[in-house]
């Protein structure tokens, strides 16, 4: 059976909820099953890609360390939506290494299955 | 190879319609469900890209007392299933 291409879209910011971690864990499950998905950060999701993130106020782990480990599982590059970045007054130089720009509409149209977090 | 986009948040509480407008392709379907049906009346969708088919779930419109303007068109649960079956992929916006 031909395998389906999977896109995981992260649309929520880190720290405020567990959506980012849920999305990353889903991507890792795909990789563990031999089918690394593409991972796209769109909307407030791109805020998870900001470099120099720390633990939260209560010491909770955050998602930065997980993001750095994704390349070990062949989940790379980390795609980000350029318009979402610009709309938030950010520049690509502020993101962690290994990020590459994309268009959310194109990315959705190119995959069989889209999972949103 | 179209996409069915499901929206279940009020466009007045979030920027969800702006985000979605940048993510749709011509020929896609957008179905408003739950609090998403609040986008079905007034001018919330007037700037939405053309070439996209807009739907509002009948049951959620009725329960909220929303009467959609000319667009989006109403669809019932069976129509929801039909849209899902005919789409190449579904994406949830929440």
N, CA and C atoms of all chains as a GROMACS GRO file, in nm:
protein
  633
    1UNK      N    1   0.084  -0.120   0.000
    1UNK     CA    2   0.000   0.000   0.000
    1UNK      C    3   0.088   0.125   0.000
    2UNK      N    4   0.052   0.218  -0.086
    2UNK     CA    5   0.131   0.341  -0.091
    2UNK      C    6   0.100   0.426   0.031
    3UNK      N    7   0.205   0.479   0.096
    3UNK     CA    8   0.180   0.554   0.217
    3UNK      C    9   0.134   0.696   0.183
    4UNK      N   10   0.055   0.753   0.274
    4UNK     CA   11   0.001   0.887   0.252
    4UNK      C   12   0.094   0.991   0.311
    5UNK      N   13   0.102   1.105   0.243
    5UNK     CA   14   0.184   1.213   0.297
    5UNK      C   15   0.106   1.285   0.407
    6UNK      N   16   0.174   1.313   0.516
    6UNK     CA   17   0.109   1.372   0.633
    6UNK      C   18   0.169   1.508   0.664
    7UNK      N   19   0.081   1.604   0.691
    7UNK     CA   20   0.124   1.736   0.735
    7UNK      C   21   0.070   1.761   0.875
    8UNK      N   22   0.158   1.797   0.966
    8UNK     CA   23   0.116   1.838   1.100
    8UNK      C   24   0.128   1.990   1.107
    9UNK      N   25   0.015   2.058   1.131
    9UNK     CA   26   0.015   2.204   1.138
    9UNK      C   27   0.000   2.246   1.283
   10UNK      N   28   0.094   2.327   1.334
   10UNK     CA   29   0.086   2.381   1.469
   10UNK      C   30   0.041   2.526   1.459
   11UNK      N   31  -0.076   2.558   1.517
   11UNK     CA   32  -0.134   2.691   1.501
   11UNK      C   33  -0.149   2.767   1.634
   12UNK      N   34  -0.109   2.705   1.743
   12UNK     CA   35  -0.125   2.770   1.873
   12UNK      C   36   0.011   2.804   1.933
   13UNK      N   37   0.017   2.908   2.017
   13UNK     CA   38   0.146   2.948   2.074
   13UNK      C   39   0.193   2.852   2.183
   14UNK      N   40   0.322   2.850   2.210
   14UNK     CA   41   0.374   2.762   2.316
   14UNK      C   42   0.337   2.819   2.454
   15UNK      N   43   0.354   2.741   2.558
   15UNK     CA   44   0.336   2.783   2.698
   15UNK      C   45   0.191   2.799   2.741
   16UNK      N   46   0.104   2.863   2.657
   16UNK     CA   47  -0.034   2.890   2.700
   16UNK      C   48  -0.121   2.766   2.704
   17UNK      N   49  -0.085   2.664   2.628
   17UNK     CA   50  -0.165   2.541   2.623
   17UNK      C   51  -0.069   2.428   2.586
   18UNK      N   52  -0.123   2.307   2.577
   18UNK     CA   53  -0.033   2.196   2.542
   18UNK      C   54  -0.043   2.160   2.394
   19UNK      N   55  -0.105   2.246   2.312
   19UNK     CA   56  -0.123   2.213   2.171
   19UNK      C   57   0.010   2.190   2.099
   20UNK      N   58   0.111   2.273   2.127
   20UNK     CA   59   0.239   2.258   2.057
   20UNK      C   60   0.300   2.122   2.088
   21UNK      N   61   0.301   2.087   2.216
   21UNK     CA   62   0.357   1.957   2.256
   21UNK      C   63   0.280   1.841   2.193
   22UNK      N   64   0.147   1.856   2.191
   22UNK     CA   65   0.065   1.750   2.130
   22UNK      C   66   0.101   1.733   1.982
   23UNK      N   67   0.118   1.846   1.912
   23UNK     CA   68   0.152   1.840   1.770
   23UNK      C   69   0.288   1.774   1.749
   24UNK      N   70   0.386   1.812   1.833
   24UNK     CA   71   0.520   1.756   1.819
   24UNK      C   72   0.519   1.606   1.851
   25UNK      N   73   0.444   1.569   1.954
   25UNK     CA   74   0.438   1.427   1.989
   25UNK      C   75   0.375   1.345   1.876
   26UNK      N   76   0.275   1.402   1.812
   26UNK     CA   77   0.212   1.334   1.698
   26UNK      C   78   0.313   1.315   1.584
   27UNK      N   79   0.391   1.421   1.558
   27UNK     CA   80   0.493   1.412   1.453
   27UNK      C   81   0.595   1.303   1.487
   28UNK      N   82   0.632   1.295   1.615
   28UNK     CA   83   0.730   1.194   1.657
   28UNK      C   84   0.674   1.053   1.644
   29UNK      N   85   0.546   1.037   1.670
   29UNK     CA   86   0.484   0.904   1.652
   29UNK      C   87   0.494   0.863   1.506
   30UNK      N   88   0.463   0.959   1.416
   30UNK     CA   89   0.475   0.929   1.273
   30UNK      C   90   0.616   0.886   1.237
   31UNK      N   91   0.714   0.959   1.291
   31UNK     CA   92   0.854   0.927   1.262
   31UNK      C   93   0.890   0.789   1.317
   32UNK      N   94   0.842   0.759   1.438
   32UNK     CA   95   0.872   0.630   1.499
   32UNK      C   96   0.813   0.514   1.418
   33UNK      N   97   0.704   0.542   1.347
   33UNK     CA   98   0.641   0.440   1.264
   33UNK      C   99   0.696   0.442   1.122
   34UNK      N  100   0.806   0.513   1.103
   34UNK     CA  101   0.873   0.513   0.973
   34UNK      C  102   0.812   0.606   0.871
   35UNK      N  103   0.729   0.698   0.917
   35UNK     CA  104   0.665   0.791   0.823
   35UNK      C  105   0.673   0.934   0.877
   36UNK      N  106   0.794   0.996   0.871
   36UNK     CA  107   0.809   1.130   0.926
   36UNK      C  108   0.720   1.229   0.852
   37UNK      N  109   0.632   1.301   0.924
   37UNK     CA  110   0.545   1.397   0.857
   37UNK      C  111   0.619   1.529   0.833
   38UNK      N  112   0.565   1.612   0.747
   38UNK     CA  113   0.612   1.749   0.742
   38UNK      C  114   0.547   1.826   0.855
   39UNK      N  115   0.621   1.919   0.912
   39UNK     CA  116   0.574   1.994   1.028
   39UNK      C  117   0.572   2.142   0.990
   40UNK      N  118   0.453   2.202   0.998
   40UNK     CA  119   0.436   2.343   0.958
   40UNK      C  120   0.388   2.426   1.077
   41UNK      N  121   0.451   2.540   1.098
   41UNK     CA  122   0.410   2.632   1.204
   41UNK      C  123   0.344   2.752   1.139
   42UNK      N  124   0.216   2.773   1.172
   42UNK     CA  125   0.138   2.878   1.106
   42UNK      C  126   0.061   2.955   1.212
   43UNK      N  127   0.018   3.077   1.181
   43UNK     CA  128  -0.054   3.157   1.280
   43UNK      C  129   0.035   3.177   1.402
   44UNK      N  130  -0.026   3.171   1.521
   44UNK     CA  131   0.052   3.187   1.645
   44UNK      C  132   0.149   3.070   1.666
   45UNK      N  133   0.133   2.964   1.589
   45UNK     CA  134   0.224   2.850   1.601
   45UNK      C  135   0.369   2.886   1.576
   46UNK      N  136   0.393   2.987   1.492
   46UNK     CA  137   0.533   3.022   1.463
   46UNK      C  138   0.604   3.076   1.588
   47UNK      N  139   0.528   3.120   1.686
   47UNK     CA  140   0.590   3.171   1.809
   47UNK      C  141   0.666   3.061   1.883
   48UNK      N  142   0.631   2.936   1.853
   48UNK     CA  143   0.703   2.823   1.913
   48UNK      C  144   0.844   2.811   1.856
   49UNK      N  145   0.870   2.875   1.741
   49UNK     CA  146   1.001   2.864   1.676
   49UNK      C  147   1.099   2.972   1.721
   50UNK      N  148   1.053   3.066   1.803
   50UNK     CA  149   1.143   3.173   1.848
   50UNK      C  150   1.261   3.113   1.926
   51UNK      N  151   1.381   3.161   1.893
   51UNK     CA  152   1.501   3.112   1.961
   51UNK      C  153   1.504   3.160   2.106
   52UNK      N  154   1.588   3.100   2.186
   52UNK     CA  155   1.615   3.140   2.324
   52UNK      C  156   1.493   3.128   2.415
   53UNK      N  157   1.408   3.028   2.390
   53UNK     CA  158   1.294   3.012   2.482
   53UNK      C  159   1.339   2.940   2.608
   54UNK      N  160   1.271   2.971   2.717
   54UNK     CA  161   1.307   2.918   2.848
   54UNK      C  162   1.194   2.833   2.904
   55UNK      N  163   1.221   2.776   3.019
   55UNK     CA  164   1.113   2.708   3.092
   55UNK      C  165   1.007   2.810   3.132
   56UNK      N  166   0.884   2.764   3.156
   56UNK     CA  167   0.778   2.854   3.199
   56UNK      C  168   0.795   2.895   3.344
   57UNK      N  169   0.710   2.987   3.389
   57UNK     CA  170   0.720   3.044   3.523
   57UNK      C  171   0.713   2.936   3.632
   58UNK      N  172   0.638   2.831   3.607
   58UNK     CA  173   0.623   2.727   3.708
   58UNK      C  174   0.721   2.612   3.686
   59UNK      N  175   0.819   2.635   3.597
   59UNK     CA  176   0.920   2.534   3.574
   59UNK      C  177   0.878   2.427   3.475
   60UNK      N  178   0.762   2.446   3.409
   60UNK     CA  179   0.721   2.344   3.312
   60UNK      C  180   0.814   2.346   3.192
   61UNK      N  181   0.825   2.233   3.124
   61UNK     CA  182   0.936   2.213   3.032
   61UNK      C  183   0.932   2.296   2.904
   62UNK      N  184   0.816   2.333   2.857
   62UNK     CA  185   0.810   2.403   2.728
   62UNK      C  186   0.840   2.307   2.614
   63UNK      N  187   0.852   2.362   2.495
   63UNK     CA  188   0.867   2.277   2.377
   63UNK      C  189   1.000   2.295   2.305
   64UNK      N  190   1.083   2.392   2.350
   64UNK     CA  191   1.205   2.425   2.278
   64UNK      C  192   1.300   2.305   2.264
   65UNK      N  193   1.317   2.230   2.373
   65UNK     CA  194   1.410   2.117   2.370
   65UNK      C  195   1.361   2.010   2.272
   66UNK      N  196   1.230   1.989   2.271
   66UNK     CA  197   1.172   1.890   2.179
   66UNK      C  198   1.196   1.931   2.034
   67UNK      N  199   1.181   2.060   2.006
   67UNK     CA  200   1.199   2.109   1.868
   67UNK      C  201   1.341   2.080   1.820
   68UNK      N  202   1.438   2.100   1.910
   68UNK     CA  203   1.577   2.079   1.870
   68UNK      C  204   1.606   1.934   1.838
   69UNK      N  205   1.529   1.843   1.899
   69UNK     CA  206   1.555   1.702   1.878
   69UNK      C  207   1.489   1.642   1.754
   70UNK      N  208   1.401   1.718   1.689
   70UNK     CA  209   1.322   1.661   1.580
   70UNK      C  210   1.406   1.614   1.461
   71UNK      N  211   1.520   1.682   1.438
   71UNK     CA  212   1.602   1.644   1.322
   71UNK      C  213   1.660   1.503   1.340
   72UNK      N  214   1.675   1.460   1.466
   72UNK     CA  215   1.723   1.323   1.492
   72UNK      C  216   1.624   1.220   1.440
   73UNK      N  217   1.498   1.261   1.427
   73UNK     CA  218   1.393   1.170   1.380
   73UNK      C  219   1.355   1.198   1.235
   74UNK      N  220   1.445   1.266   1.163
   74UNK     CA  221   1.421   1.299   1.021
   74UNK      C  222   1.304   1.394   1.000
   75UNK      N  223   1.266   1.466   1.105
   75UNK     CA  224   1.162   1.568   1.086
   75UNK      C  225   1.234   1.701   1.066
   76UNK      N  226   1.265   1.732   0.943
   76UNK     CA  227   1.332   1.856   0.907
   76UNK      C  228   1.309   1.883   0.759
   77UNK      N  229   1.310   2.010   0.718
   77UNK     CA  230   1.322   2.129   0.802
   77UNK      C  231   1.191   2.154   0.878
   78UNK      N  232   1.194   2.254   0.966
   78UNK     CA  233   1.072   2.299   1.030
   78UNK      C  234   1.016   2.411   0.942
   79UNK      N  235   0.900   2.388   0.882
   79UNK     CA  236   0.842   2.486   0.792
   79UNK      C  237   0.767   2.593   0.870
   80UNK      N  238   0.776   2.717   0.825
   80UNK     CA  239   0.696   2.823   0.889
   80UNK      C  240   0.628   2.907   0.782
   81UNK      N  241   0.512   2.960   0.817
   81UNK     CA  242   0.435   3.044   0.726
   81UNK      C  243   0.491   3.187   0.731
   82UNK      N  244   0.537   3.234   0.614
   82UNK     CA  245   0.604   3.364   0.609
   82UNK      C  246   0.511   3.479   0.651
   83UNK      N  247   0.385   3.471   0.607
   83UNK     CA  248   0.292   3.581   0.639
   83UNK      C  249   0.265   3.589   0.789
   84UNK      N  250   0.256   3.472   0.854
   84UNK     CA  251   0.232   3.471   0.999
   84UNK      C  252   0.350   3.535   1.072
   85UNK      N  253   0.471   3.509   1.020
   85UNK     CA  254   0.592   3.567   1.081
   85UNK      C  255   0.589   3.719   1.069
   86UNK      N  256   0.563   3.767   0.948
   86UNK     CA  257   0.565   3.912   0.923
   86UNK      C  258   0.454   3.982   1.000
   87UNK      N  259   0.336   3.918   1.008
   87UNK     CA  260   0.223   3.982   1.075
   87UNK      C  261   0.254   4.004   1.224
   88UNK      N  262   0.346   3.926   1.280
   88UNK     CA  263   0.380   3.941   1.421
   88UNK      C  264   0.505   4.024   1.442
   89UNK      N  265   0.549   4.093   1.336
   89UNK     CA  266   0.664   4.182   1.348
   89UNK      C  267   0.794   4.108   1.371
   90UNK      N  268   0.802   3.984   1.326
   90UNK     CA  269   0.921   3.904   1.350
   90UNK      C  270   1.001   3.887   1.222
   91UNK      N  271   1.125   3.842   1.240
   91UNK     CA  272   1.217   3.823   1.129
   91UNK      C  273   1.272   3.680   1.140
   92UNK      N  274   1.301   3.620   1.024
   92UNK     CA  275   1.347   3.481   1.023
   92UNK      C  276   1.474   3.462   1.106
   93UNK      N  277   1.553   3.569   1.124
   93UNK     CA  278   1.678   3.556   1.200
   93UNK      C  279   1.649   3.533   1.349
   94UNK      N  280   1.525   3.556   1.392
   94UNK     CA  281   1.490   3.537   1.533
   94UNK      C  282   1.447   3.394   1.563
   95UNK      N  283   1.438   3.312   1.457
   95UNK     CA  284   1.391   3.174   1.476
   95UNK      C  285   1.509   3.080   1.504
   96UNK      N  286   1.478   2.964   1.559
   96UNK     CA  287   1.582   2.863   1.583
   96UNK      C  288   1.636   2.815   1.448
   97UNK      N  289   1.758   2.758   1.444
   97UNK     CA  290   1.815   2.710   1.318
   97UNK      C  291   1.730   2.595   1.260
   98UNK      N  292   1.736   2.581   1.129
   98UNK     CA  293   1.669   2.468   1.065
   98UNK      C  294   1.528   2.498   1.019
   99UNK      N  295   1.488   2.627   1.019
   99UNK     CA  296   1.353   2.663   0.976
   99UNK      C  297   1.355   2.707   0.830
  100UNK      N  298   1.248   2.676   0.760
  100UNK     CA  299   1.240   2.713   0.620
  100UNK      C  300   1.100   2.764   0.589
  101UNK      N  301   1.090   2.869   0.507
  101UNK     CA  302   0.959   2.930   0.486
  101UNK      C  303   0.874   2.856   0.384
  102UNK      N  304   0.742   2.870   0.401
  102UNK     CA  305   0.648   2.800   0.315
  102UNK      C  306   0.518   2.879   0.313
  103UNK      N  307   0.428   2.838   0.225
  103UNK     CA  308   0.293   2.896   0.223
  103UNK      C  309   0.197   2.790   0.277
  104UNK      N  310   0.115   2.830   0.374
  104UNK     CA  311   0.022   2.734   0.435
  104UNK      C  312  -0.072   2.673   0.331
  105UNK      N  313  -0.122   2.755   0.238
  105UNK     CA  314  -0.215   2.703   0.136
  105UNK      C  315  -0.146   2.597   0.051
  106UNK      N  316  -0.022   2.623   0.008
  106UNK     CA  317   0.051   2.526  -0.075
  106UNK      C  318   0.076   2.397   0.002
  107UNK      N  319   0.117   2.413   0.128
  107UNK     CA  320   0.151   2.294   0.208
  107UNK      C  321   0.029   2.205   0.227
  108UNK      N  322  -0.087   2.265   0.257
  108UNK     CA  323  -0.209   2.185   0.276
  108UNK      C  324  -0.243   2.113   0.146
  109UNK      N  325  -0.233   2.184   0.034
  109UNK     CA  326  -0.272   2.125  -0.095
  109UNK      C  327  -0.180   2.011  -0.137
  110UNK      N  328  -0.057   2.006  -0.082
  110UNK     CA  329   0.040   1.906  -0.126
  110UNK      C  330   0.036   1.777  -0.044
  111UNK      N  331  -0.048   1.772   0.061
  111UNK     CA  332  -0.049   1.654   0.147
  111UNK      C  333  -0.184   1.582   0.145
  112UNK      N  334  -0.181   1.452   0.171
  112UNK     CA  335  -0.304   1.373   0.174
  112UNK      C  336  -0.380   1.393   0.305
  113UNK      N  337  -0.305   1.397   0.414
  113UNK     CA  338  -0.366   1.407   0.546
  113UNK      C  339  -0.310   1.529   0.618
  114UNK      N  340  -0.398   1.611   0.674
  114UNK     CA  341  -0.355   1.730   0.747
  114UNK      C  342  -0.407   1.722   0.890
  115UNK      N  343  -0.316   1.729   0.987
  115UNK     CA  344  -0.356   1.724   1.127
  115UNK      C  345  -0.325   1.859   1.190
  116UNK      N  346  -0.423   1.918   1.256
  116UNK     CA  347  -0.412   2.055   1.304
  116UNK      C  348  -0.405   2.058   1.457
  117UNK      N  349  -0.310   2.136   1.510
  117UNK     CA  350  -0.294   2.148   1.656
  117UNK      C  351  -0.286   2.293   1.699
  118UNK      N  352  -0.899   1.756  -0.608
  118UNK     CA  353  -0.809   1.745  -0.492
  118UNK      C  354  -0.836   1.861  -0.395
  119UNK      N  355  -0.964   1.881  -0.364
  119UNK     CA  356  -0.998   1.996  -0.280
  119UNK      C  357  -0.992   1.963  -0.131
  120UNK      N  358  -0.996   2.066  -0.052
  120UNK     CA  359  -0.989   2.052   0.094
  120UNK      C  360  -1.121   2.100   0.154
  121UNK      N  361  -1.169   2.028   0.256
  121UNK     CA  362  -1.283   2.075   0.336
  121UNK      C  363  -1.227   2.135   0.465
  122UNK      N  364  -1.250   2.263   0.485
  122UNK     CA  365  -1.203   2.331   0.607
  122UNK      C  366  -1.321   2.344   0.703
  123UNK      N  367  -1.302   2.301   0.827
  123UNK     CA  368  -1.406   2.310   0.930
  123UNK      C  369  -1.370   2.419   1.029
  124UNK      N  370  -1.462   2.513   1.050
  124UNK     CA  371  -1.438   2.625   1.142
  124UNK      C  372  -1.536   2.617   1.256
  125UNK      N  373  -1.487   2.607   1.380
  125UNK     CA  374  -1.582   2.596   1.493
  125UNK      C  375  -1.564   2.706   1.597
  126UNK      N  376  -1.499   2.817   1.557
  126UNK     CA  377  -1.481   2.929   1.651
  126UNK      C  378  -1.545   3.055   1.595
  127UNK      N  379  -1.595   3.138   1.683
  127UNK     CA  380  -1.653   3.265   1.640
  127UNK      C  381  -1.546   3.352   1.576
  128UNK      N  382  -1.576   3.414   1.462
  128UNK     CA  383  -1.478   3.502   1.397
  128UNK      C  384  -1.461   3.633   1.473
  129UNK      N  385  -1.550   3.656   1.570
  129UNK     CA  386  -1.541   3.781   1.646
  129UNK      C  387  -1.453   3.766   1.769
  130UNK      N  388  -1.422   3.643   1.807
  130UNK     CA  389  -1.338   3.620   1.924
  130UNK      C  390  -1.194   3.586   1.883
  131UNK      N  391  -1.174   3.550   1.757
  131UNK     CA  392  -1.043   3.507   1.709
  131UNK      C  393  -1.015   3.569   1.573
  132UNK      N  394  -0.893   3.553   1.523
  132UNK     CA  395  -0.860   3.598   1.387
  132UNK      C  396  -0.868   3.481   1.289
  133UNK      N  397  -0.953   3.386   1.322
  133UNK     CA  398  -0.951   3.258   1.252
  133UNK      C  399  -0.984   3.272   1.103
  134UNK      N  400  -1.075   3.365   1.069
  134UNK     CA  401  -1.109   3.380   0.927
  134UNK      C  402  -0.993   3.440   0.847
  135UNK      N  403  -0.916   3.529   0.909
  135UNK     CA  404  -0.797   3.585   0.841
  135UNK      C  405  -0.695   3.475   0.816
  136UNK      N  406  -0.675   3.393   0.918
  136UNK     CA  407  -0.579   3.283   0.907
  136UNK      C  408  -0.623   3.185   0.798
  137UNK      N  409  -0.753   3.155   0.798
  137UNK     CA  410  -0.807   3.061   0.700
  137UNK      C  411  -0.799   3.119   0.559
  138UNK      N  412  -0.826   3.250   0.546
  138UNK     CA  413  -0.825   3.314   0.413
  138UNK      C  414  -0.690   3.295   0.345
  139UNK      N  415  -0.584   3.289   0.424
  139UNK     CA  416  -0.449   3.273   0.368
  139UNK      C  417  -0.415   3.126   0.340
  140UNK      N  418  -0.504   3.037   0.380
  140UNK     CA  419  -0.471   2.894   0.371
  140UNK      C  420  -0.561   2.817   0.274
  141UNK      N  421  -0.658   2.887   0.214
  141UNK     CA  422  -0.749   2.817   0.122
  141UNK      C  423  -0.700   2.826  -0.022
  142UNK      N  424  -0.740   2.727  -0.101
  142UNK     CA  425  -0.712   2.726  -0.244
  142UNK      C  426  -0.847   2.730  -0.318
  143UNK      N  427  -0.845   2.778  -0.442
  143UNK     CA  428  -0.967   2.782  -0.521
  143UNK      C  429  -1.027   2.641  -0.531
  144UNK      N  430  -1.159   2.632  -0.515
  144UNK     CA  431  -1.225   2.502  -0.522
  144UNK      C  432  -1.242   2.436  -0.386
  145UNK      N  433  -1.180   2.493  -0.281
  145UNK     CA  434  -1.196   2.439  -0.146
  145UNK      C  435  -1.337   2.469  -0.094
  146UNK      N  436  -1.378   2.390   0.006
  146UNK     CA  437  -1.505   2.414   0.075
  146UNK      C  438  -1.475   2.457   0.218
  147UNK      N  439  -1.551   2.552   0.269
  147UNK     CA  440  -1.540   2.592   0.410
  147UNK      C  441  -1.676   2.569   0.474
  148UNK      N  442  -1.677   2.488   0.581
  148UNK     CA  443  -1.802   2.460   0.652
  148UNK      C  444  -1.795   2.519   0.792
  149UNK      N  445  -1.890   2.606   0.823
  149UNK     CA  446  -1.899   2.668   0.956
  149UNK      C  447  -1.980   2.576   1.045
  150UNK      N  448  -1.922   2.538   1.158
  150UNK     CA  449  -1.994   2.454   1.254
  150UNK      C  450  -1.982   2.516   1.393
  151UNK      N  451  -2.063   2.470   1.486
  151UNK     CA  452  -2.063   2.520   1.625
  151UNK      C  453  -2.059   2.673   1.625
  152UNK      N  454  -1.968   2.737   1.706
  152UNK     CA  455  -1.966   2.883   1.711
  152UNK      C  456  -1.918   2.947   1.580
  153UNK      N  457  -1.865   2.865   1.490
  153UNK     CA  458  -1.825   2.916   1.359
  153UNK      C  459  -1.942   2.973   1.279
  154UNK      N  460  -2.066   2.926   1.310
  154UNK     CA  461  -2.182   2.974   1.233
  154UNK      C  462  -2.211   3.123   1.258
  155UNK      N  463  -2.151   3.179   1.364
  155UNK     CA  464  -2.170   3.324   1.385
  155UNK      C  465  -2.109   3.406   1.272
  156UNK      N  466  -2.025   3.343   1.189
  156UNK     CA  467  -1.970   3.412   1.071
  156UNK      C  468  -2.070   3.414   0.956
  157UNK      N  469  -2.183   3.343   0.973
  157UNK     CA  470  -2.274   3.323   0.860
  157UNK      C  471  -2.365   3.442   0.834
  158UNK      N  472  -2.379   3.532   0.932
  158UNK     CA  473  -2.463   3.649   0.906
  158UNK      C  474  -2.375   3.774   0.913
  159UNK      N  475  -2.428   3.885   0.867
  159UNK     CA  476  -2.350   4.008   0.868
  159UNK      C  477  -2.241   4.006   0.763
  160UNK      N  478  -2.134   4.079   0.790
  160UNK     CA  479  -2.032   4.102   0.687
  160UNK      C  480  -1.901   4.029   0.715
  161UNK      N  481  -1.903   3.935   0.813
  161UNK     CA  482  -1.777   3.869   0.853
  161UNK      C  483  -1.706   3.802   0.735
  162UNK      N  484  -1.782   3.755   0.637
  162UNK     CA  485  -1.723   3.680   0.526
  162UNK      C  486  -1.709   3.763   0.398
  163UNK      N  487  -1.740   3.894   0.407
  163UNK     CA  488  -1.746   3.972   0.283
  163UNK      C  489  -1.609   3.986   0.216
  164UNK      N  490  -1.502   3.982   0.294
  164UNK     CA  491  -1.368   3.995   0.233
  164UNK      C  492  -1.302   3.859   0.208
  165UNK      N  493  -1.378   3.751   0.229
  165UNK     CA  494  -1.318   3.618   0.213
  165UNK      C  495  -1.288   3.592   0.065
  166UNK      N  496  -1.176   3.521   0.033
  166UNK     CA  497  -1.139   3.498  -0.106
  166UNK      C  498  -1.252   3.438  -0.189
  167UNK      N  499  -1.260   3.477  -0.316
  167UNK     CA  500  -1.363   3.423  -0.406
  167UNK      C  501  -1.319   3.284  -0.453
  168UNK      N  502  -1.414   3.210  -0.508
  168UNK     CA  503  -1.381   3.077  -0.561
  168UNK      C  504  -1.380   2.970  -0.454
  169UNK      N  505  -1.426   3.006  -0.332
  169UNK     CA  506  -1.434   2.909  -0.222
  169UNK      C  507  -1.582   2.886  -0.194
  170UNK      N  508  -1.622   2.759  -0.177
  170UNK     CA  509  -1.763   2.731  -0.148
  170UNK      C  510  -1.786   2.734   0.003
  171UNK      N  511  -1.882   2.816   0.044
  171UNK     CA  512  -1.907   2.838   0.187
  171UNK      C  513  -2.036   2.769   0.230
  172UNK      N  514  -2.029   2.700   0.343
  172UNK     CA  515  -2.143   2.628   0.398
  172UNK      C  516  -2.157   2.658   0.547
  173UNK      N  517  -2.280   2.650   0.597
  173UNK     CA  518  -2.304   2.662   0.742
  173UNK      C  519  -2.391   2.544   0.784
  174UNK      N  520  -2.357   2.484   0.895
  174UNK     CA  521  -2.430   2.365   0.940
  174UNK      C  522  -2.567   2.406   0.997
  175UNK      N  523  -2.671   2.354   0.932
  175UNK     CA  524  -2.810   2.388   0.965
  175UNK      C  525  -2.839   2.373   1.116
  176UNK      N  526  -2.804   2.257   1.171
  176UNK     CA  527  -2.838   2.230   1.310
  176UNK      C  528  -2.776   2.335   1.405
  177UNK      N  529  -2.652   2.376   1.378
  177UNK     CA  530  -2.587   2.473   1.466
  177UNK      C  531  -2.644   2.614   1.445
  178UNK      N  532  -2.687   2.645   1.322
  178UNK     CA  533  -2.753   2.773   1.296
  178UNK      C  534  -2.885   2.779   1.373
  179UNK      N  535  -2.963   2.672   1.365
  179UNK     CA  536  -3.094   2.669   1.430
  179UNK      C  537  -3.079   2.681   1.581
  180UNK      N  538  -2.985   2.605   1.638
  180UNK     CA  539  -2.971   2.606   1.784
  180UNK      C  540  -2.925   2.743   1.834
  181UNK      N  541  -2.856   2.819   1.750
  181UNK     CA  542  -2.808   2.952   1.792
  181UNK      C  543  -2.896   3.066   1.742
  182UNK      N  544  -3.004   3.032   1.671
  182UNK     CA  545  -3.093   3.136   1.620
  182UNK      C  546  -3.029   3.219   1.510
  183UNK      N  547  -2.936   3.159   1.437
  183UNK     CA  548  -2.866   3.232   1.330
  183UNK      C  549  -2.935   3.202   1.196
  184UNK      N  550  -2.967   3.308   1.125
  184UNK     CA  551  -3.020   3.291   0.990
  184UNK      C  552  -2.912   3.338   0.892
  185UNK      N  553  -2.849   3.244   0.821
  185UNK     CA  554  -2.741   3.285   0.730
  185UNK      C  555  -2.793   3.378   0.621
  186UNK      N  556  -2.711   3.475   0.582
  186UNK     CA  557  -2.745   3.555   0.467
  186UNK      C  558  -2.727   3.466   0.343
  187UNK      N  559  -2.731   3.522   0.224
  187UNK     CA  560  -2.730   3.441   0.102
  187UNK      C  561  -2.614   3.343   0.100
  188UNK      N  562  -2.496   3.388   0.139
  188UNK     CA  563  -2.382   3.298   0.157
  188UNK      C  564  -2.344   3.300   0.302
  189UNK      N  565  -2.305   3.194   0.361
  189UNK     CA  566  -2.291   3.061   0.305
  189UNK      C  567  -2.425   2.989   0.287
  190UNK      N  568  -2.421   2.880   0.211
  190UNK     CA  569  -2.539   2.796   0.195
  190UNK      C  570  -2.553   2.705   0.317
  191UNK      N  571  -2.677   2.668   0.347
  191UNK     CA  572  -2.700   2.577   0.460
  191UNK      C  573  -2.682   2.432   0.418
  192UNK      N  574  -2.632   2.352   0.510
  192UNK     CA  575  -2.617   2.209   0.484
  192UNK      C  576  -2.651   2.136   0.614
  193UNK      N  577  -2.719   2.022   0.604
  193UNK     CA  578  -2.753   1.948   0.727
  193UNK      C  579  -2.646   1.842   0.754
  194UNK      N  580  -2.667   1.762   0.859
  194UNK     CA  581  -2.565   1.664   0.899
  194UNK      C  582  -2.532   1.566   0.787
  195UNK      N  583  -2.636   1.523   0.714
  195UNK     CA  584  -2.611   1.430   0.603
  195UNK      C  585  -2.524   1.499   0.496
  196UNK      N  586  -2.550   1.629   0.475
  196UNK     CA  587  -2.469   1.704   0.380
  196UNK      C  588  -2.325   1.719   0.428
  197UNK      N  589  -2.310   1.733   0.559
  197UNK     CA  590  -2.177   1.740   0.622
  197UNK      C  591  -2.098   1.612   0.589
  198UNK      N  592  -2.166   1.499   0.608
  198UNK     CA  593  -2.102   1.370   0.577
  198UNK      C  594  -2.064   1.363   0.430
  199UNK      N  595  -2.154   1.409   0.346
  199UNK     CA  596  -2.131   1.406   0.202
  199UNK      C  597  -2.011   1.493   0.163
  200UNK      N  598  -2.003   1.614   0.221
  200UNK     CA  599  -1.890   1.703   0.192
  200UNK      C  600  -1.759   1.636   0.234
  201UNK      N  601  -1.763   1.571   0.352
  201UNK     CA  602  -1.644   1.503   0.403
  201UNK      C  603  -1.600   1.391   0.308
  202UNK      N  604  -1.700   1.316   0.260
  202UNK     CA  605  -1.669   1.202   0.174
  202UNK      C  606  -1.611   1.246   0.039
  203UNK      N  607  -1.654   1.363  -0.007
  203UNK     CA  608  -1.610   1.409  -0.139
  203UNK      C  609  -1.479   1.487  -0.134
  204UNK      N  610  -1.438   1.532  -0.015
  204UNK     CA  611  -1.315   1.611  -0.005
  204UNK      C  612  -1.194   1.518  -0.006
  205UNK      N  613  -1.085   1.570  -0.060
  205UNK     CA  614  -0.961   1.490  -0.059
  205UNK      C  615  -0.900   1.488   0.081
  206UNK      N  616  -0.916   1.597   0.154
  206UNK     CA  617  -0.864   1.604   0.291
  206UNK      C  618  -0.950   1.702   0.370
  207UNK      N  619  -0.949   1.687   0.504
  207UNK     CA  620  -1.020   1.780   0.592
  207UNK      C  621  -0.920   1.848   0.685
  208UNK      N  622  -0.942   1.975   0.711
  208UNK     CA  623  -0.857   2.048   0.805
  208UNK      C  624  -0.948   2.120   0.904
  209UNK      N  625  -0.921   2.102   1.035
  209UNK     CA  626  -0.999   2.170   1.138
  209UNK      C  627  -0.932   2.299   1.182
  210UNK      N  628  -1.010   2.403   1.193
  210UNK     CA  629  -0.960   2.533   1.243
  210UNK      C  630  -1.029   2.561   1.374
  211UNK      N  631  -0.956   2.553   1.484
  211UNK     CA  632  -1.016   2.570   1.617
  211UNK      C  633  -0.927   2.656   1.704
   0.00000   0.00000   0.00000
